[in-house]
Amino acid sequence: MGVFYGIGVGSGDPELLTLKACKTLRLLDVLITPVTAEEKESLAYNIVRDLLNHNVEVLFRRFPMSEDPAIWQESAAAVAEEIRILIGNGKNVGFVTLGDPMFYSTYVYLLQELKRRGIDAQTIPGISSVTAACSKTGVSLAEKNERIAIVPAVYAHTDIQPILDAFDTVVFMKVKGDCSSLIERLERAGMKETAVFVSRLGLDNEQIVYDLDEIRGCNVNYLSLIIARKKR
């Protein structure tokens, strides 16, 4: 019987892979890497490709970009069944995902399907884009008794004022498209001047913007986040 590993590969910079992730990658017979319809290649695979054994089999499996959990679950179920067969044949199988596997990740859906099939998973944590972005920009995520909220940027289209009022730091994940509405709300809350925008951290075309007016009206990449802090 083989072993299944879920491996977080960090936010983009291969040098931020953990030692455990590097060691685990070398144990694999098969690597499964997710891709979306929007991606021409797998970002997670590009991070780890130089660490793999030369004879590892790489399988690219599509996970649609959809807000419908049922669609994600269907894709995860198909991959989970494939994993069941592979480890039953004695193969060590790994699934790589950006950031940390348990934080806004495709992996969570896959893990649910594996559990339904009685398959144990060894999950290897990775450095999340949130903490990596804070280190890159020098922005403190929290100090002493400060409170943090991490929310998808889709909430910018609803009433986010209670969140901005209640927390000292708010991180908006998956900022994409035109984020002018979010910028305006941060401006009204007095948090725009201390906010920072980070896109494609550790990848090609990395972008760090401290003046959010520079991205107002722009079509930003979905691998982006905004860290907003109240003024001290």
ChimeraX attribute file (.defattr): number of C-alpha atoms within 10 A of each C-alpha:
attribute: neighborCount
match mode: 1-to-1
recipient: residues
	/A:1	11
	/A:2	16
	/A:3	21
	/A:4	24
	/A:5	21
	/A:6	25
	/A:7	28
	/A:8	27
	/A:9	30
	/A:10	28
	/A:11	28
	/A:12	25
	/A:13	15
	/A:14	19
	/A:15	11
	/A:16	15
	/A:17	21
	/A:18	18
	/A:19	9
	/A:20	12
	/A:21	22
	/A:22	16
	/A:23	12
	/A:24	20
	/A:25	24
	/A:26	13
	/A:27	17
	/A:28	23
	/A:29	22
	/A:30	23
	/A:31	21
	/A:32	20
	/A:33	21
	/A:34	23
	/A:35	20
	/A:36	15
	/A:37	10
	/A:38	8
	/A:39	10
	/A:40	8
	/A:41	14
	/A:42	18
	/A:43	19
	/A:44	23
	/A:45	22
	/A:46	13
	/A:47	23
	/A:48	18
	/A:49	14
	/A:50	10
	/A:51	14
	/A:52	21
	/A:53	14
	/A:54	10
	/A:55	9
	/A:56	16
	/A:57	13
	/A:58	17
	/A:59	12
	/A:60	14
	/A:61	16
	/A:62	17
	/A:63	19
	/A:64	15
	/A:65	12
	/A:66	10
	/A:67	8
	/A:68	9
	/A:69	9
	/A:70	11
	/A:71	14
	/A:72	18
	/A:73	18
	/A:74	15
	/A:75	18
	/A:76	24
	/A:77	20
	/A:78	13
	/A:79	20
	/A:80	22
	/A:81	14
	/A:82	13
	/A:83	24
	/A:84	20
	/A:85	12
	/A:86	19
	/A:87	18
	/A:88	13
	/A:89	11
	/A:90	12
	/A:91	19
	/A:92	22
	/A:93	26
	/A:94	25
	/A:95	25
	/A:96	28
	/A:97	27
	/A:98	26
	/A:99	25
	/A:100	23
	/A:101	25
	/A:102	19
	/A:103	15
	/A:104	14
	/A:105	14
	/A:106	19
	/A:107	23
	/A:108	16
	/A:109	19
	/A:110	22
	/A:111	21
	/A:112	15
	/A:113	21
	/A:114	21
	/A:115	12
	/A:116	10
	/A:117	13
	/A:118	9
	/A:119	16
	/A:120	12
	/A:121	15
	/A:122	12
	/A:123	19
	/A:124	18
	/A:125	20
	/A:126	23
	/A:127	19
	/A:128	20
	/A:129	25
	/A:130	21
	/A:131	14
	/A:132	19
	/A:133	26
	/A:134	15
	/A:135	12
	/A:136	13
	/A:137	15
	/A:138	9
	/A:139	16
	/A:140	13
	/A:141	20
	/A:142	12
	/A:143	10
	/A:144	5
	/A:145	7
	/A:146	10
	/A:147	13
	/A:148	17
	/A:149	13
	/A:150	14
	/A:151	16
	/A:152	13
	/A:153	20
	/A:154	14
	/A:155	13
	/A:156	20
	/A:157	11
	/A:158	9
	/A:159	10
	/A:160	15
	/A:161	13
	/A:162	8
	/A:163	16
	/A:164	20
	/A:165	12
	/A:166	12
	/A:167	15
	/A:168	21
	/A:169	25
	/A:170	23
	/A:171	21
	/A:172	22
	/A:173	21
	/A:174	19
	/A:175	23
	/A:176	17
	/A:177	12
	/A:178	15
	/A:179	20
	/A:180	17
	/A:181	13
	/A:182	21
	/A:183	21
	/A:184	17
	/A:185	18
	/A:186	23
	/A:187	15
	/A:188	10
	/A:189	13
	/A:190	16
	/A:191	21
	/A:192	24
	/A:193	16
	/A:194	18
	/A:195	24
	/A:196	21
	/A:197	22
	/A:198	23
	/A:199	24
	/A:200	19
	/A:201	22
	/A:202	20
	/A:203	16
	/A:204	10
	/A:205	9
	/A:206	13
	/A:207	14
	/A:208	18
	/A:209	15
	/A:210	16
	/A:211	14
	/A:212	20
	/A:213	14
	/A:214	10
	/A:215	16
	/A:216	16
	/A:217	13
	/A:218	13
	/A:219	13
	/A:220	17
	/A:221	16
	/A:222	13
	/A:223	17
	/A:224	22
	/A:225	27
	/A:226	26
	/A:227	24
	/A:228	23
	/A:229	25
	/A:230	18
	/A:231	12
	/A:232	5
